[in-house]
């Protein structure tokens, strides 16, 4: 079984900017940083998919069109239950194409017979896991990300999650262009 999800992915320069802006805080929170190449904003988590169903899932994605979103990551937040540090993007007109795409992806995946984990889309990138909760609760949240990091997305990806020695490893299975 393949563990799959659809996502928007910052480019290498944007990943570096996000990691650098959070580096001191990640150290202070005694957290496990997410490798820059793993950074993404999940649109729809599909979950376990049999390899023989991969072509169907790709065809669902290939049939979708949407506008290119620009996500403006302007805050850092600690999410207590999963113990993660995230860069979050506010909802504005430039980000709404991402929400629309997430909703259409979820509906299309369900219509094709898959059972995704459907949650309301909230643009975020997980920067660190296993955050020391007591240290995090000593901080005020959200923290402003200065300067903000703009992520303009020309494509959306189908990504695969595999377990590695030091955590999850994400790789792009396929990608599709978004309209300018």
ABEGO torsion letter per residue (X at the ends): XBBBBBBBBBBAAAAAAAAAAAAAAAAAAGBBBBBAAABBBBABBAEBBBAAAAAAAAAAAAABBBBBBBBBBABBBBBAAAGBBBBBBBBBAAAAAAAAAAAAAAAAAAAAGBBBBBBBBBBBBBABBGBBAAAAAABBOBBBBOBBBBBBBABBBBBBBBBBAAEBBBBBABBBBBBX
